Amino acid sequence: MQTKLTLRMDSKIIELAKKFAFKQGTSLSKLVSDLLELHINAETPSNDGNSDVEFEEAMQHPFMKKFVGAVENSNIKDDDYADFLEEKYK
């Protein structure tokens, strides 16, 4: 089952991400989903070890390097984001 997810990012990053996804022949949603899946699989022990290699290869792409650590250094407070969402969906 697919569910909608709202993400907040710098508008320049979003535009670059959309262009990158288009060049890859995919959607931005699929691109983000695939990246998260690779990350989750890298954290989960596997029998074949391929997911770790795939994840590391994906993370070496210059586009993806821009995202590493983007959320960790965010100064957005949970309450501020909750207020934003409440106002957005009134």
C-alpha positions in Angstrom: 0.0 0.0 0.0 1.3 3.4 -0.9 0.8 6.4 1.3 1.5 10.1 0.7 4.5 11.6 2.6 5.3 15.3 2.8 9.0 16.3 3.0 10.5 19.8 3.5 13.7 20.6 1.7 15.4 23.6 0.2 13.6 24.5 -3.0 16.9 24.4 -5.0 17.5 20.8 -3.8 14.0 19.9 -4.8 14.4 21.3 -8.3 17.8 19.5 -8.7 16.2 16.3 -7.4 13.3 16.5 -9.9 15.7 17.1 -12.8 17.9 14.2 -11.7 14.9 11.9 -11.3 13.7 12.8 -14.8 17.1 12.1 -16.3 17.1 8.7 -14.5 13.6 8.0 -16.1 11.9 7.9 -12.7 9.8 10.0 -10.4 11.2 11.9 -7.4 9.0 9.8 -5.2 10.4 6.6 -6.6 14.0 8.0 -6.3 13.5 8.8 -2.6 11.7 5.5 -1.9 14.6 3.6 -3.6 17.2 5.5 -1.6 15.3 4.8 1.7 14.9 1.1 0.8 18.7 0.8 0.1 19.4 2.5 3.4 17.1 0.3 5.4 18.4 -2.8 3.6 21.9 -1.8 4.4 21.0 -1.6 8.1 19.4 -5.1 7.9 21.7 -8.1 7.8 21.3 -10.0 4.6 22.6 -13.3 3.4 24.0 -12.1 0.1 25.7 -8.8 1.1 24.5 -7.1 -2.1 22.4 -4.5 -0.4 25.4 -3.1 1.4 27.3 -2.7 -1.9 24.3 -1.2 -3.7 23.8 1.3 -0.9 27.5 2.3 -0.8 27.5 2.7 -4.6 24.3 4.9 -4.5 25.7 7.1 -1.7 28.8 7.8 -3.8 26.8 9.6 -6.4 27.4 13.4 -6.2 23.7 14.1 -6.1 23.2 11.9 -3.1 26.2 13.3 -1.2 24.3 16.6 -1.0 21.7 14.9 1.1 23.9 13.1 3.6 23.5 14.7 7.0 20.9 17.2 5.8 18.4 16.2 8.4 20.8 15.7 11.3 21.9 19.4 11.2 18.4 20.7 10.8 17.4 23.4 13.3 13.6 22.8 12.7 11.9 22.0 16.0 9.2 19.3 16.0 6.6 21.8 17.3 7.4 24.3 14.5 6.9 21.6 11.9 3.7 20.4 13.5 2.4 24.0 13.5 3.3 24.3 9.8 1.5 21.1 8.9 -1.6 22.1 10.9 -1.7 25.4 9.1 -1.1 23.8 5.7 -3.9 21.3 6.0 -6.6 23.5 7.6 
